[in-house]
Amino acid sequence: MIFRKIQPGAYRAWLSRVSLRQEVCFFSSVPSQPVPPLAETLQGYLRALEPLLPPEELSHTRRMVQEFGRPGGLGAHLQEGLERRARHTKNWISDWWVQWAYLESRQPLPVHSNPAISLPRRDYNDWRSQLVFASKLIAAVLDFKAKINTGQLPVEYMRGKPLCMELYPLLFSSCRIPGPKHDHISHHGNSRRSPTHITVVRNYQFFQLEVYNSDGSRMTESQIHGQLLRIRSQSWKTDKEPMGILTSEHRHTWGQAYNRLLRDKLNRESVRVIEKGLFSLCLDSPVMRISDEKYASRKAAQILHGGGTFSNSGNRWFDKTLQFVVGEDGSWGLLYEPATAEGPPIATLLDHILEYCEKPDPKRAPLVPLPMPKKLYFIIDREIKRDIEHAKQNLDILINDLDVNVFNFKRFGKELPKQHKLSPNSFIQVALQLAYYRVHNEVCPACDIASQRMFRGGRTEFIRSPTNQTLRFIRAFDDPTVSREAKLQLFREAVDAYTALTSRALKGHSIDRHLLGLKLQAIEEGLSIPKIFMDTAYGLATHWKLRTGQVPANTDSVMCFGPLVPDGYAICYNPQADHVHFSITAFNCCEETHAETLALTLKDTLCQLQELLQPTV
């Protein structure tokens, strides 16, 4: 919880640095995000609590909410403040949200914050092919960046409405900078001399690789490939310290180590090169191969955290907004820092990369000698050496604590719900609640991430579950006295109720960001935190035991991140026409949660829901 006043200048106005030409391209066609009516949000909050609280607790909370929302009361006063803020800012909640959810969080970025996307393995298993593919990938990302810079990136639409595209220019040359109380974002893409290099990491050694020729043209794939060969020849496995491990630390600890590191001029120059680079490329050693099924989970974990200090974790700079990972065994993916980046724009970038990789290299390499890629050096004194050792220990503990289970559910995909006029996402959300109930014998607070990019500067919103309709369906589903027809009707009602919540969220009328805004408005005005936010019901309702996210893509990719709470799960899914990719994570330190058990239960539950819709007998 935040008890101090948020300084208006604490959150750097980095989003406003986008140039005027991009302003026209990226902002002009989307409306401002509305502040929902107070009464509507408070009613929605009470409805969300009904499946989670016993009647006497609910009555207590209802009285508290009614007092907060009465005419002329504290809620109405704070609502006026939010409406005033909405009139004078580009977006009334996004800056606060990024500050509160990300920049003020002190948890380590790997597992807890940075999502990873693992993609289908490429058809190679040697270092030569690794470098050929890495060259193609770099060229593809530079091609995508050129489309952004020249205004050629098509505006995206959702349900017929244009989306705000402002995040795209910020993907490149951005980095999160650690601080003692909060972090900030450093964005170098619009400086007078925009960076022209990327950072390549191999065997814990960092290199500055220029990717544009002296005339400003992009390097060809063969030029990039030649430079990657040079980097490989300069980065044999040595006893180099894994500097990138420092960025995996608790943010306060890393902030202190960062200041120690930057005392030295050489270190400062090397860190600045990494921070200013367009993006990072991590050339990883092979992932240990077990069975095909386990390999998918191991591969996703490698992208997410690097596999540990004896594996590839030293090849990461977790503060960097964009990091592409290319393994020697054909594994590959992407890791991003979510204060700046977001799932759907990243999915668009990956679609472009995959499309580009199908094309032959169109350009011949010009016969000009290229400068050697610059190796970045660090001076490591006794204090920095100690910081690295502590970071290694802490990261290995975190990695060993995370249980990752990735699987491809092949019985059906999003076409099945569509055939029965049901929303595929709502179908999966109800299935997740049912599977959780079967494992834990209770329903739990769950959040699904919904985009708010249909509004100017919009980021994300939560869709809460379970609903009352979901609870009724769950209780009936395993009851043999309830007929199939009644179960089917209850299932439809549960799915439709979730679809209605989704529609409200996409109109900017969900409840979570509004409640957060009311709380932060009170802090901004120097008032005591309102009682409804100190109520045990609010703590329970925001203890997200299920953190979920649908990241639809045109490829068989799967996103992966850690749970929000120690006794929870994180579940990502990518529904394709006839199959669904899932990733489930849980912490081993919690005896109640087990990713594999939930995965097996979820598969069984999905099969039974198919049987409910399409009985075989």
Salt bridges, closest charged atoms under 4 A:
GLU23 OE2 - ARG456 NH2 2.65
GLU40 OE2 - ARG504 NH2 2.87
GLU40 OE2 - HIS509 ND1 2.64
GLU50 OE2 - ARG62 NH2 3.57
GLU67 OE2 - ARG70 NE 3.07
GLU104 OE2 - ARG4 NH2 3.26
ASP143 OD1 - ARG218 NH2 3.00
ASP143 OD2 - HIS352 NE2 2.85
GLU156 OE1 - ARG453 NH2 2.63
GLU166 OE1 - LYS90 NZ 2.97
ASP183 OD1 - ARG106 NH2 2.82
ASP183 OD2 - ARG176 NE 2.72
ASP183 OD2 - ARG251 NE 2.74
GLU221 OE2 - LYS136 NZ 3.41
GLU241 OE2 - LYS385 NZ 2.42
GLU269 OE2 - LYS265 NZ 2.70
GLU275 OE1 - ARG272 NH1 2.89
ASP284 OD2 - ARG316 NH2 2.69
ASP292 OD1 - ARG289 NH2 2.86
ASP319 OD1 - ARG251 NH1 2.92
GLU337 OE2 - ARG176 NH1 2.87
GLU342 OE2 - ARG459 NE 2.48
GLU383 OE1 - ARG263 NH1 3.42
ASP387 OD1 - ARG260 NH2 2.99
ASP387 OD1 - ARG386 NH2 3.62
GLU389 OE2 - LYS385 NZ 3.56
GLU389 OE2 - LYS392 NZ 3.28
GLU415 OE2 - LYS418 NZ 3.97
GLU442 OE2 - LYS545 NZ 3.42
GLU461 OE1 - ARG513 NH1 3.69
ASP478 OD1 - ARG438 NH2 2.70
ASP512 OD2 - ARG464 NE 2.67
GLU525 OE1 - HIS77 NE2 2.61
ASP556 OD1 - HIS579 NE2 2.68
ASP556 OD1 - HIS581 NE2 2.94
ASP567 OD1 - HIS543 NE2 2.72
ASP567 OD2 - LYS545 NZ 3.80
ASP578 OD1 - HIS579 ND1 2.72
